[in-house]
Structure formats: structure tokens, C-alpha cells
């Protein structure tokens, strides 16, 4: 368990990433604070912890009318991320980092969002600016260490507020995660958020399985019976206890052509069993990889990646899932091998919706799709 500082009090975050608020000590609040504003910021953080983004934004906007401050704006950035609005979060964080040069944490958060969204060079430049302004700042220094690690994830001071660089664990119902979990592999959300695909080797023998998407939304999962053809390819189908869909997660209508642009969204090797924002990479998708129907990913992935990342086509639709290939490098199981698992989404007010047009989208928009579809898969051995 570790503590997250919060305006004179603390939020204790368990090893599974869930947060519980502890008492607020009014004597710790700084002398130049504004009690009404401080209360609004506490209310906003409580709302984020329980997944009520609208309430958090309302409280933060009220606080913003009282003082133009980096902590309020970083809260709004994180609220946008919790809602899956990466582009809004990134744009507003750019303003926050530029307008509040006295807040090294704001610059570090901006660098973090850039890197998660695939803008490596811009992220390094933003971090260099923050390091030049505050080379001894613990948040900036921790961000630099995270950038230099093979596995890119937030821990320690990077999980403090107001700059927290990861989502909270959001669980519907009365479920609780017991200790002892570890992240075993990645996964891909399908079927309107009701099911998921995961590499079977990652969950084999597990007593319990949970999945978490990039918004922090979590659900328990069980292996669905049948699907022998997918199982023979090394992929298991999970049935989720709670629907994780937030907006559309669409499957590509067909396998992407070799050499066509695409994206891979997932989590690095050895990521802890706590909620995190995934990272995205873009490139050109590969050709067939052997006689079993797998395709070469064609996009460079982090060293040690074990599979389970979401492959998106140029329109940001799920086009496959990564897994070890015949050539020894990472391959992808293409969408044609699991397309039939997708039930046509319907609207309460009308007939099934037509498929979205195949329009190439920018990487930041693809990342928003990946936040919803790319999963961490936790197991209890």
C-alpha cells in the first residue's frame, strides 16, 4: 500500500490500484490555501476515484474560477483521460505545462501523455524542458527514470495527485481484488465490451482472471467454452462479468493489406498488476507469417513483449491481436479469424448501425480507441 498526497490528507492506494480516502488533516493545508477551493479539489478527486467524471469536472471547473492553478488543470487533464478523451487531455495539458512553468509536475505529465500517445521525440523534448527548469524535482526525475526503463509504467511519486500518471481502478458492483495478482499478458476487448481475446499461454492454470482497460475499468473474466479453432491458434476467449464498453470498439470488416498503415496499442513487459495507460506505436502491417494464417505485425514492439496487444487498422478498428509467430518474432492473429464473435451493435431507438467508413485517422484518435480496447490481464496463480 502506498499513499497519495491530497491537500492535507491522503488517499491510500492498495497494491491492486484501488484507492481509498483517509482522513483530511486541516492543519496540513497551506496557509495561503482557499478552503472552498481545497474542498472542491478533494471532491473532484473523490469523484475520479469512484469513476464519476462529470462530477469531477464540475468541481474542478468551479475551483478554476477561484484560482488559475496547475493542480486544477492537471485534474481536468486526468478527468479527460478517464473519459477516454486523450486528444482533449493532451491539448489541455500542453496549455497547463506552458502556462505554469513553475509546476514541474505539469511538464512531466505532458511528457508522459505524449509518450503514451506515441510521440516519442516530442515527449523527450517536453521532459528535457521540465528537467532544465527543475532538475531536482522528484516527479520530473521519476519520469526520466520511467522513460529510460524498458517497461514504461507509473509507480511511486508518479501516482500522487494532482499529476497522477495512471487511472484509478474502477470496478462496478461489489467485487474486490484479492492480493497476489500479477499481470500475465495483454488482451483485446471485443463484442461490445462483453468478451475479450487473450493469449492462452498467459492465463493457463490461473485460479482467477481479471481484465482492465486503459480507462481503469475492470471486470472479472472466465474462459468461455468452445472456440476450439482459436484455442488451437493459442488464443482464449474470455467472458466478462461486467461490460467494459465506453463508446464504440469496432472490429475491422476485413484483414488489412500487407504494407497498409496501422497501430499497435498495448502494455510493456513486466507491467505491475495496477491500472495503467497503454502505449501506441504506428507503422505498416506485415504479410502472412507461415501457413497457419497468422500475419507479421510489421511494427516494432518493445523487447520482451509477450503478446496480447491490440492491432488497429488505419481507421482505428481492431484488426488483430499480437502473439508469438512462426518466425520467432511477434505476429498477429488477424480479425478474419475472430470476426464472427462480434455481435452487431444495436441502438434502443432504431435498427443496427451501419459499419463506420474506412477513413484513415491520426494516431491520437487511434489512441483513444486503444484506451478502450487494449487490456491488461491479471491472474492469480
C-alpha positions as CSV (number, residue, x, y, z in Angstrom):
1,X,0.0,0.0,0.0
2,X,1.2,3.5,-0.7
3,X,-0.2,6.9,0.0
4,X,-1.2,9.7,-2.4
5,X,-1.0,13.2,-1.1
6,X,-4.2,15.1,-1.4
7,X,-4.5,18.7,0.0
8,X,-3.7,18.0,3.6
9,X,-4.9,14.4,3.7
10,X,-4.2,11.3,1.7
11,X,-5.6,8.6,-0.5
12,X,-4.3,5.2,0.2
13,X,-3.9,3.1,-2.9
14,X,-3.8,-0.7,-2.4
15,X,-1.4,-2.9,-4.3
16,X,-4.2,-3.6,-6.9
17,X,-4.5,0.0,-7.7
18,X,-7.8,0.8,-5.9
19,X,-7.9,4.0,-3.9
20,X,-9.5,4.6,-0.5
21,X,-9.5,8.0,1.0
22,X,-8.1,8.6,4.5
23,X,-8.9,11.5,6.8
24,X,-8.1,15.0,5.8
25,X,-5.9,16.9,8.2
26,X,-6.9,20.6,8.1
27,X,-3.6,21.6,9.8
28,X,-1.6,20.4,6.8
29,X,-3.3,22.7,4.3
30,X,-1.0,25.5,3.4
31,X,-1.6,28.9,4.9
32,X,-2.3,30.6,1.5
33,X,-4.9,28.0,0.5
34,X,-8.5,28.7,-0.1
35,X,-10.8,26.4,1.9
36,X,-13.6,26.4,-0.6
37,X,-11.3,25.6,-3.5
38,X,-9.5,22.9,-1.5
39,X,-12.8,21.3,-0.7
40,X,-13.7,21.3,-4.4
41,X,-10.4,19.7,-5.3
42,X,-11.0,17.0,-2.7
43,X,-14.5,16.4,-4.0
44,X,-13.2,16.2,-7.6
45,X,-10.6,13.5,-6.6
46,X,-13.2,11.5,-4.7
47,X,-15.3,11.6,-7.9
48,X,-12.5,10.4,-10.0
49,X,-11.8,7.6,-7.6
50,X,-15.4,6.4,-7.9
51,X,-15.5,6.9,-11.7
52,X,-17.8,9.9,-11.8
53,X,-16.1,12.0,-14.4
54,X,-18.9,14.5,-14.8
55,X,-18.9,15.3,-11.1
56,X,-15.1,15.7,-11.1
57,X,-15.2,18.1,-14.0
58,X,-17.9,20.2,-12.4
59,X,-16.0,20.5,-9.1
60,X,-12.7,21.3,-11.0
61,X,-14.3,24.0,-13.1
62,X,-15.7,25.7,-10.0
63,X,-12.2,25.6,-8.5
64,X,-10.8,27.0,-11.7
65,X,-12.9,30.1,-11.3
66,X,-11.2,30.8,-7.9
67,X,-7.6,30.5,-9.0
68,X,-5.7,29.8,-12.2
69,X,-3.6,27.0,-10.9
70,X,-1.8,24.0,-12.3
71,X,-3.3,21.5,-9.8
72,X,-6.8,22.3,-11.0
73,X,-5.8,22.0,-14.6
74,X,-4.0,18.7,-14.1
75,X,-7.2,17.4,-12.5
76,X,-9.1,18.3,-15.6
77,X,-6.5,16.6,-17.8
78,X,-6.9,13.4,-15.8
79,X,-10.7,13.7,-15.9
80,X,-10.5,13.8,-19.7
81,X,-8.3,10.8,-19.7
82,X,-10.7,8.9,-17.5
83,X,-13.4,9.7,-20.0
84,X,-11.3,8.4,-22.9
85,X,-10.7,11.9,-24.4
86,X,-7.0,11.7,-25.0
87,X,-6.9,14.5,-27.6
88,X,-8.6,16.9,-25.2
89,X,-6.4,15.8,-22.3
90,X,-3.2,16.3,-24.4
91,X,-4.2,19.7,-25.7
92,X,-5.1,21.0,-22.3
93,X,-2.0,19.5,-20.7
94,X,0.1,21.4,-23.3
95,X,-1.5,24.6,-22.1
96,X,-1.0,23.7,-18.5
97,X,2.7,22.9,-18.9
98,X,3.2,26.1,-20.9
99,X,1.2,28.4,-18.7
100,X,2.5,27.1,-15.4
101,X,6.3,26.9,-15.8
102,X,6.6,26.9,-12.0
103,X,4.9,23.4,-11.9
104,X,7.5,20.8,-13.0
105,X,4.9,18.1,-12.5
106,X,2.7,19.6,-15.2
107,X,5.6,19.4,-17.7
108,X,6.2,15.8,-16.6
109,X,2.6,14.9,-17.1
110,X,2.6,16.4,-20.5
111,X,5.7,14.4,-21.5
112,X,4.1,11.3,-20.2
113,X,0.9,11.8,-22.2
114,X,3.0,12.5,-25.3
115,X,5.0,9.3,-24.9
116,X,2.0,7.1,-24.2
117,X,0.4,8.5,-27.4
118,X,3.4,7.5,-29.5
119,X,5.1,10.9,-29.8
120,X,8.5,9.8,-28.5
121,X,10.6,12.7,-29.8
122,X,8.1,15.4,-28.6
123,X,7.9,13.6,-25.2
124,X,11.7,13.7,-24.8
125,X,11.7,17.4,-25.7
126,X,9.0,18.2,-23.2
127,X,10.8,16.2,-20.5
128,X,14.1,18.0,-21.3
129,X,12.3,21.3,-20.7
130,X,10.9,20.1,-17.4
131,X,14.4,18.8,-16.4
132,X,16.0,22.1,-17.3
133,X,13.5,24.1,-15.2
134,X,13.6,21.8,-12.2
135,X,16.4,19.2,-12.4
136,X,15.9,18.2,-8.7
137,X,12.2,17.8,-8.8
138,X,11.2,14.3,-7.7
139,X,8.3,14.0,-10.2
140,X,10.5,15.0,-13.1
141,X,13.3,12.7,-12.0
142,X,10.9,9.8,-11.6
143,X,9.5,10.5,-15.1
144,X,13.0,10.4,-16.5
145,X,13.7,7.1,-14.9
146,X,10.4,5.7,-16.2
147,X,11.4,6.9,-19.7
148,X,14.7,5.1,-19.5
149,X,13.2,1.8,-18.4
150,X,12.4,-1.0,-20.8
151,X,9.0,-1.2,-19.2
152,X,7.2,2.1,-19.2
153,X,4.8,2.4,-16.2
154,X,4.0,4.8,-13.3
155,X,5.0,4.0,-9.8
156,X,5.9,5.7,-6.5
157,X,5.6,9.5,-6.7
158,X,4.2,9.3,-10.2
159,X,1.0,8.0,-8.7
160,X,0.5,11.0,-6.4
161,X,-2.1,13.7,-7.1
162,X,-2.6,16.1,-8.8
163,X,-0.3,14.8,-11.6
164,X,-1.1,11.1,-11.2
165,X,0.1,9.3,-14.4
166,X,-2.3,6.4,-14.4
167,X,-6.1,5.8,-14.0
168,X,-7.7,4.6,-10.8
169,X,-9.1,1.1,-10.7
170,X,-12.9,1.3,-11.4
171,X,-14.9,-1.8,-10.5
172,X,-18.7,-2.0,-10.8
173,X,-20.6,-4.0,-8.3
174,X,-19.3,-5.4,-5.0
175,X,-16.3,-7.1,-6.4
176,X,-12.9,-6.7,-4.8
177,X,-9.5,-7.8,-5.9
178,X,-7.6,-10.1,-3.5
179,X,-3.8,-9.7,-3.1
180,X,-1.4,-11.8,-5.1
181,X,-2.4,-10.7,-8.6
182,X,0.2,-10.3,-11.4
183,X,-0.2,-9.0,-14.9
184,X,0.2,-12.1,-17.1
185,X,-0.4,-10.8,-20.6
186,X,-2.3,-8.3,-22.6
187,X,-5.8,-8.7,-24.2
188,X,-8.2,-7.2,-26.7
189,X,-11.8,-6.2,-25.9
190,X,-14.4,-7.3,-28.4
191,X,-18.1,-8.0,-28.8
192,X,-19.3,-4.6,-27.5
193,X,-17.1,-4.9,-24.3
194,X,-18.7,-8.3,-23.3
195,X,-15.8,-10.6,-24.3
196,X,-12.0,-10.4,-24.7
197,X,-9.3,-12.3,-26.6
198,X,-6.1,-13.2,-24.7
199,X,-3.1,-15.4,-25.4
200,X,-4.0,-18.8,-23.8
201,X,-0.5,-19.4,-22.5
202,X,-0.7,-16.3,-20.3
203,X,-3.7,-17.5,-18.3
204,X,-3.2,-21.3,-18.3
205,X,-3.7,-22.7,-14.8
206,X,-4.8,-19.4,-13.4
207,X,-7.3,-19.5,-10.5
208,X,-8.9,-16.1,-11.2
209,X,-8.6,-13.8,-14.2
210,X,-9.4,-10.0,-14.3
211,X,-9.0,-7.6,-17.2
212,X,-8.5,-3.8,-17.0
213,X,-8.7,-1.3,-19.9
214,X,-6.8,1.9,-20.3
215,X,-9.6,3.9,-18.5
216,X,-9.1,1.8,-15.4
217,X,-12.4,-0.1,-15.8
218,X,-12.0,-3.7,-14.6
219,X,-14.0,-6.9,-14.7
220,X,-13.6,-10.5,-13.7
221,X,-13.4,-12.9,-16.6
222,X,-13.9,-16.6,-17.2
223,X,-12.7,-18.7,-20.1
224,X,-15.6,-19.3,-22.5
225,X,-16.1,-22.9,-23.5
226,X,-15.7,-23.9,-27.1
227,X,-13.8,-21.8,-29.7
228,X,-11.5,-24.8,-30.5
229,X,-10.2,-23.2,-33.6
230,X,-9.0,-20.1,-31.8
231,X,-7.6,-22.2,-28.9
232,X,-5.6,-24.2,-31.4
233,X,-4.1,-20.9,-32.5
234,X,-3.1,-20.1,-28.9
235,X,-6.0,-17.6,-28.2
236,X,-8.6,-17.9,-25.5
237,X,-12.0,-16.2,-25.4
238,X,-12.9,-14.6,-22.1
239,X,-16.5,-13.8,-21.0
240,X,-16.5,-10.7,-18.8
241,X,-18.6,-10.3,-15.7
242,X,-19.2,-6.6,-16.5
243,X,-19.4,-4.9,-19.8
244,X,-16.4,-2.6,-20.2
245,X,-17.5,-0.7,-23.3
246,X,-17.2,3.1,-23.2
247,X,-18.1,4.3,-26.7
248,X,-17.6,2.1,-29.7
249,X,-14.9,-0.6,-30.0
250,X,-15.3,-1.6,-33.6
251,X,-13.7,-4.6,-35.5
252,X,-12.2,-4.1,-38.9
253,X,-14.5,-5.5,-41.6
254,X,-11.5,-7.4,-43.2
255,X,-7.9,-8.1,-42.7
256,X,-5.6,-5.1,-43.5
257,X,-3.5,-5.5,-46.6
258,X,0.2,-6.1,-46.2
259,X,2.0,-2.8,-46.1
260,X,-1.1,-0.8,-45.1
261,X,-0.7,1.6,-42.2
262,X,-1.8,0.5,-38.7
263,X,-1.2,0.8,-35.0
264,X,-0.4,-1.4,-32.0
265,X,-1.7,-0.5,-28.6
266,X,-0.7,-2.4,-25.5
267,X,1.4,-2.7,-22.3
268,X,5.1,-3.4,-21.9
269,X,6.6,-6.5,-20.4
270,X,6.7,-6.8,-16.6
271,X,4.0,-4.2,-16.1
272,X,2.7,-4.3,-12.5
273,X,-0.8,-5.5,-11.7
274,X,-2.1,-2.0,-11.3
275,X,-4.1,0.2,-13.8
276,X,-2.0,2.0,-16.4
277,X,-2.4,3.9,-19.7
278,X,-1.2,1.8,-22.6
279,X,1.2,3.0,-25.3
280,X,0.7,3.2,-29.0
281,X,3.1,2.6,-31.9
282,X,2.4,3.1,-35.6
283,X,3.8,1.6,-38.7
284,X,3.0,-0.7,-41.6
285,X,1.4,-4.1,-41.1
286,X,3.1,-7.2,-42.4
287,X,2.4,-10.1,-44.6
288,X,1.5,-13.7,-43.9
289,X,3.7,-15.4,-41.3
290,X,3.6,-19.2,-42.1
291,X,0.8,-21.5,-43.2
292,X,-1.5,-21.1,-40.2
293,X,-3.0,-17.8,-41.2
294,X,-1.0,-15.5,-38.8
295,X,0.3,-12.2,-40.1
296,X,3.6,-10.4,-39.4
297,X,2.9,-7.4,-37.2
298,X,5.4,-5.3,-39.1
299,X,5.5,-2.7,-36.3
300,X,8.4,-2.7,-33.9
301,X,7.3,-3.7,-30.4
302,X,9.1,-3.3,-27.0
303,X,11.7,-6.0,-26.3
304,X,10.2,-8.9,-24.3
305,X,6.6,-8.2,-25.4
306,X,4.6,-11.4,-24.8
307,X,1.6,-10.8,-26.9
308,X,-2.0,-9.7,-26.4
309,X,-1.6,-6.1,-27.7
310,X,-4.4,-4.7,-29.9
311,X,-3.6,-4.2,-33.6
312,X,-5.7,-1.5,-35.1
313,X,-6.1,-0.7,-38.8
314,X,-5.7,2.7,-40.4
315,X,-9.3,3.6,-39.4
316,X,-8.6,2.7,-35.7
317,X,-10.6,-0.5,-35.7
318,X,-9.4,-3.7,-34.1
319,X,-7.7,-5.7,-36.8
320,X,-5.9,-8.3,-34.8
321,X,-4.1,-9.4,-31.6
322,X,-0.4,-9.9,-31.2
323,X,1.1,-13.3,-30.3
324,X,4.3,-15.2,-30.9
325,X,4.7,-16.1,-34.6
326,X,6.3,-18.9,-36.6
327,X,9.4,-16.9,-37.4
328,X,10.2,-16.2,-33.8
329,X,9.1,-12.6,-33.9
330,X,5.7,-11.2,-32.9
331,X,2.9,-12.0,-35.2
332,X,-0.8,-11.1,-35.2
333,X,-3.9,-13.2,-35.3
334,X,-6.0,-11.3,-37.9
335,X,-9.6,-10.2,-37.5
336,X,-10.8,-12.7,-40.1
337,X,-10.2,-15.5,-37.5
338,X,-12.5,-13.9,-34.9
339,X,-14.8,-11.6,-36.8
340,X,-17.8,-13.9,-36.2
341,X,-17.5,-13.3,-32.4
342,X,-18.7,-9.7,-32.8
343,X,-22.4,-9.2,-32.4
344,X,-23.9,-6.3,-34.4
345,X,-24.3,-3.3,-32.0
346,X,-27.9,-2.1,-31.9
347,X,-29.5,1.1,-30.7
348,X,-32.5,1.3,-28.4
349,X,-34.0,3.8,-30.8
350,X,-33.6,2.1,-34.1
351,X,-32.1,-0.7,-36.3
352,X,-28.4,-1.8,-36.2
353,X,-25.9,0.8,-37.1
354,X,-24.1,0.6,-40.4
355,X,-20.3,0.0,-40.3
356,X,-18.1,3.0,-40.0
357,X,-16.4,4.2,-43.2
358,X,-12.8,3.2,-43.7
359,X,-11.3,6.7,-43.2
360,X,-7.6,6.9,-42.1
361,X,-7.4,8.6,-38.7
362,X,-4.5,10.3,-36.9
363,X,-2.6,8.5,-34.2
364,X,-4.0,10.5,-31.3
365,X,-7.5,9.4,-32.4
366,X,-6.4,5.8,-32.7
367,X,-5.0,6.0,-29.2
368,X,-8.4,6.9,-27.9
369,X,-9.8,3.7,-29.4
370,X,-6.9,1.8,-27.9
371,X,-7.6,3.1,-24.4
372,X,-10.9,1.2,-24.6
373,X,-9.8,-1.9,-26.4
374,X,-6.3,-2.7,-25.1
375,X,-6.4,-4.7,-21.9
376,X,-4.2,-5.7,-19.0
377,X,-4.9,-9.3,-18.0
378,X,-4.3,-10.1,-14.3
379,X,-4.2,-13.6,-12.9
380,X,-4.0,-15.3,-9.5
381,X,-1.7,-18.4,-9.8
